[in-house]
Amino acid sequence: MSLHRLVVPLCAAALAGTALAAVPAAAPPGATATREVVEYTALENRLAAALAAGDRATIAALLEPDFVQFSPESAEPLDREAFLAAGRARRATLVVYRLAVLSRGDTDLVSFLLQRETPGPAVGRLAFCVDVWRRADHRLLARYRIEPRAGAPLPKAPSGRD
């Protein structure tokens, strides 16, 4: 089974529900993250910081040379260079929320909400992403990304009173 045949139904199923209509509740008190969630949260944050800073060396270390991003915003997938150019044009802080990992063979599917925070009073955009990582060398093979047309509610920050 090809990687594309595995990921596309997963993305479609996730998007068919209300994944973008409402942000799921926070994990119950006392819950702990798995080793994979901690590991991929660090990798996704490292990639987000590198994209915001234009750090091509870090980005090159994380992206597979034939990396592609699939999105309904474009009829054609973005190749690595177009993805990097789009990241440079945005120059925004990216924040990862609600990350989950599904392991399949030597591939890990990492789903998360990604908030783009721009300077000034503008409200950040929220996207649902599924990243396809090769576990052996932690290289990002592909990203599937969708942003809702209407703004989805942003995740509620814990108040400490919850």
C-alpha positions in Angstrom: 0.0 0.0 0.0 1.4 3.4 -1.0 1.9 6.1 1.6 -0.5 8.4 -0.3 -3.2 5.7 -0.1 -2.7 5.5 3.7 -2.6 9.2 4.5 -5.4 10.6 2.2 -8.2 8.4 3.8 -6.8 9.3 7.3 -6.9 13.0 6.5 -10.4 12.7 4.9 -11.8 10.9 7.9 -10.3 13.4 10.3 -11.6 16.4 8.3 -15.0 14.9 7.7 -15.8 15.1 11.4 -15.8 18.2 13.5 -12.0 18.5 13.9 -12.0 22.1 12.7 -15.4 23.1 14.0 -14.4 22.8 17.7 -11.1 22.3 19.4 -11.2 19.2 21.6 -11.1 19.5 25.4 -7.8 19.5 27.1 -6.4 16.2 28.4 -7.8 15.1 31.8 -5.8 16.2 34.8 -2.9 13.9 35.5 -2.6 12.6 31.9 0.9 12.2 30.5 2.1 12.4 27.0 3.6 9.4 25.3 7.2 9.3 24.3 6.3 9.8 20.7 4.1 12.8 21.4 6.9 14.5 23.3 9.4 13.6 20.6 7.3 14.9 17.7 6.2 18.0 19.6 9.8 18.9 19.9 10.5 18.2 16.2 7.4 20.1 15.0 8.3 23.1 17.3 11.9 22.9 15.9 10.6 23.0 12.4 8.2 25.9 13.1 10.9 27.9 14.7 13.3 27.3 11.8 10.6 28.3 9.3 9.9 31.5 11.2 13.6 32.4 11.5 14.4 31.3 7.9 17.0 28.8 9.2 17.6 26.8 6.0 20.2 24.5 7.7 17.7 23.3 10.3 15.0 23.0 7.7 17.2 21.1 5.3 18.1 18.6 8.2 14.4 18.0 8.8 12.8 17.9 5.3 13.2 15.1 2.9 14.7 16.4 -0.4 11.5 15.4 -2.2 9.2 16.8 0.5 5.7 17.9 -0.7 2.8 19.8 1.0 -0.7 19.0 -0.1 -3.4 21.6 0.6 -6.7 22.6 -1.0 -5.3 26.1 -1.4 -3.3 24.9 -4.5 -4.2 22.5 -7.3 -0.7 21.3 -7.3 1.3 20.2 -4.2 4.0 22.5 -3.0 7.5 21.1 -3.5 10.2 21.7 -1.0 11.4 25.0 -2.5 7.9 26.4 -2.8 7.1 25.4 0.8 10.3 27.2 2.0 9.4 30.3 -0.1 5.9 30.4 1.4 7.3 30.1 4.9 9.7 33.0 4.3 6.8 35.2 2.9 4.7 34.6 6.0 7.4 35.2 8.7 4.9 34.3 11.5 5.2 32.5 14.7 3.8 29.0 14.5 2.3 27.3 17.6 1.5 23.5 17.7 -1.5 22.3 19.6 -3.2 18.9 20.3 -0.5 16.8 18.7 -1.2 13.0 18.3 1.0 10.3 16.7 0.0 7.2 14.8 2.8 4.7 14.0 2.6 2.5 11.0 5.7 0.5 10.2 8.7 2.8 9.7 6.3 5.8 9.2 4.7 8.0 11.8 1.6 10.1 11.1 1.6 13.2 13.2 -1.7 15.2 13.4 -1.9 18.6 15.1 -3.5 22.0 15.0 -1.1 24.7 13.9 -1.8 28.4 14.8 -0.1 31.1 12.8 0.4 34.2 14.9 1.2 37.3 13.0 2.5 40.6 14.5 -0.2 43.2 15.3 -3.9 43.0 16.1 -4.7 40.4 13.4 -6.1 37.1 14.7 -4.0 34.1 14.0 -5.1 31.4 11.5 -5.6 27.8 12.7 -4.9 24.9 10.4 -5.3 21.1 10.8 -2.1 19.3 9.7 -1.0 15.7 9.2 2.7 15.3 8.8 4.3 12.1 7.5 7.7 11.4 9.2 10.1 8.6 8.6 10.9 7.3 12.0 14.5 6.1 11.4 16.0 9.5 10.6 13.2 11.9 11.6 12.8 13.3 8.1 9.5 15.0 7.1 8.2 13.3 3.9 4.9 15.2 3.4 2.5 17.5 5.0 -1.3 17.6 4.5 -2.7 20.9 5.6 -6.1 22.5 5.6 -7.3 25.8 7.0 -11.1 26.3 7.6 -12.8 29.1 5.7 -14.5 30.4 8.8 -12.2 30.8 11.7 -12.2 27.9 14.1 -12.0 28.7 17.8 -8.5 28.8 19.1 -7.5 26.4 21.9 -8.3 27.7 25.4 -5.2 28.3 27.4 -5.2 26.5 30.8 -6.1 29.0 33.5 -4.8 26.9 36.4 -8.3 26.9 37.9 -9.7 24.2 35.6 
